[in-house]
Amino acid sequence: MKFSTRILVPFVLVATAGLAMAQEAVPDLPTASTSSLSRATVLAEARTAQAAGLIAHGEVLPVQAERGVGKTRDQVRAEYSEARRLGLVGTGEILPIATPEQAEQIRMAGVRATQFVQK
């Protein structure tokens, strides 16, 4: 009797605890949303985006157009040399900040580099 009580009581407690936990495990499902766009409109937008290369295929991500000034290699080298001369090239975790005058000097170094190449 002692043996059956030692095994049966914990088993009943575990079973009732499991039932109580199972009742709380119901997830809150999202409700269906309605769209103002028709299916044909969405498909047309998807085809347009796919044709423009904006939709990823597998692990290939879409290529974004480069946004920038479009500096030449000589311009970048001249600007880097000027920044290094002014002590604005950071090392490690210390990143110096250029004053507006220093930023203009760096920009002008790049402009001079392009003018030198064009002549």
Backbone torsions as a table, in degrees:
resi	resn	phi	psi	omega
1	MET	NA	-40.6	179.4
2	LYS	-64.8	-38.8	-179.7
3	PHE	-65.2	-44.9	-178.6
4	SER	-67.7	-32.9	177.8
5	THR	-70.1	-38.1	-179.1
6	ARG	-68.6	-26.4	-178.8
7	ILE	-99.5	-39.1	-173.8
8	LEU	-71.9	-41.9	-177.2
9	VAL	-64.0	-48.9	177.8
10	PRO	-62.8	-35.3	179.1
11	PHE	-63.4	-43.3	179.3
12	VAL	-65.3	-40.3	178.7
13	LEU	-63.5	-43.0	179.0
14	VAL	-65.3	-40.7	-179.4
15	ALA	-65.1	-42.8	-180.0
16	THR	-70.8	-33.6	177.1
17	ALA	-67.1	-38.7	177.9
18	GLY	-64.0	-38.8	177.8
19	LEU	-67.4	-38.9	179.5
20	ALA	-66.3	-38.5	179.3
21	MET	-69.2	-36.0	-177.7
22	ALA	-67.0	-29.9	179.8
23	GLN	-71.8	-29.7	-179.0
24	GLU	-85.3	-8.7	-173.2
25	ALA	-87.5	14.5	179.3
26	VAL	-79.1	119.5	-178.3
27	PRO	-76.0	154.4	173.8
28	ASP	-83.2	107.5	-177.8
29	LEU	-80.1	140.0	179.2
30	PRO	-70.0	148.3	178.3
31	THR	-83.1	154.1	-179.6
32	ALA	-69.0	135.9	179.1
33	SER	-104.5	153.1	178.2
34	THR	-105.2	147.4	-179.1
35	SER	-111.3	148.9	178.1
36	SER	-85.2	-10.8	-179.7
37	LEU	-95.3	147.0	177.2
38	SER	-81.9	164.9	-179.8
39	ARG	-62.3	-40.2	-179.7
40	ALA	-63.5	-38.7	179.1
41	THR	-65.2	-43.5	179.9
42	VAL	-64.3	-43.3	178.7
43	LEU	-63.7	-39.1	178.7
44	ALA	-64.9	-41.4	177.6
45	GLU	-65.3	-38.4	178.9
46	ALA	-65.7	-41.9	178.6
47	ARG	-65.4	-38.5	178.4
48	THR	-64.3	-44.0	179.3
49	ALA	-66.3	-37.4	178.7
50	GLN	-67.3	-40.2	178.9
51	ALA	-66.7	-31.4	178.9
52	ALA	-81.4	-5.7	179.0
53	GLY	79.2	27.2	-177.5
54	LEU	-98.1	-1.8	-179.5
55	ILE	-110.2	131.2	-178.7
56	ALA	-74.1	145.3	176.1
57	HIS	-120.9	106.7	-178.3
58	GLY	66.2	-124.6	-179.8
59	GLU	-94.2	-0.6	179.4
60	VAL	-86.4	116.9	-179.0
61	LEU	-89.7	151.4	179.1
62	PRO	-66.1	146.1	-179.2
63	VAL	-89.7	127.0	177.5
64	GLN	-91.3	145.4	177.0
65	ALA	-65.3	139.4	-179.3
66	GLU	-70.5	132.9	176.3
67	ARG	-113.6	117.9	179.7
68	GLY	179.6	-176.8	-176.3
69	VAL	-76.4	-29.5	-177.8
70	GLY	78.7	53.3	-178.0
71	LYS	-78.7	150.7	176.2
72	THR	-81.6	167.6	178.7
73	ARG	-62.9	-40.0	179.2
74	ASP	-63.7	-37.3	178.0
75	GLN	-63.5	-46.8	-178.9
76	VAL	-63.4	-42.4	178.5
77	ARG	-62.4	-42.8	-179.7
78	ALA	-65.8	-41.5	178.9
79	GLU	-66.0	-39.6	178.2
80	TYR	-65.3	-42.1	179.5
81	SER	-62.3	-40.9	179.2
82	GLU	-67.1	-41.4	178.2
83	ALA	-64.4	-39.7	177.8
84	ARG	-65.7	-40.4	178.8
85	ARG	-62.4	-36.3	179.8
86	LEU	-82.3	-3.4	179.5
87	GLY	77.6	30.1	-176.4
88	LEU	-105.6	8.5	177.3
89	VAL	-90.6	118.2	-176.1
90	GLY	-77.2	149.3	174.4
91	THR	-129.2	135.7	179.9
92	GLY	67.2	-132.9	-177.8
93	GLU	-94.6	-4.0	-178.7
94	ILE	-91.6	114.6	-179.4
95	LEU	-117.7	106.6	179.1
96	PRO	-70.3	152.5	-179.3
97	ILE	-112.1	129.8	-178.5
98	ALA	-79.1	141.0	172.5
99	THR	-75.4	164.2	177.9
100	PRO	-57.8	-35.5	178.6
101	GLU	-66.2	-42.2	178.8
102	GLN	-66.5	-39.6	178.0
103	ALA	-61.9	-37.7	178.0
104	GLU	-68.3	-37.8	177.0
105	GLN	-62.9	-41.4	179.5
106	ILE	-65.5	-43.9	179.4
107	ARG	-62.3	-42.1	-179.1
108	MET	-66.8	-31.7	176.1
109	ALA	-62.9	-40.2	176.9
110	GLY	-66.7	-39.0	178.5
111	VAL	-65.0	-43.6	178.6
112	ARG	-61.5	-36.0	-180.0
113	ALA	-65.0	-39.4	179.6
114	THR	-72.9	-34.3	178.6
115	GLN	-69.2	-35.0	178.6
116	PHE	-65.9	-39.7	-178.9
117	VAL	-70.8	-37.7	-175.4
118	GLN	-71.1	-27.1	-176.8
119	LYS	-72.3	NA	NA
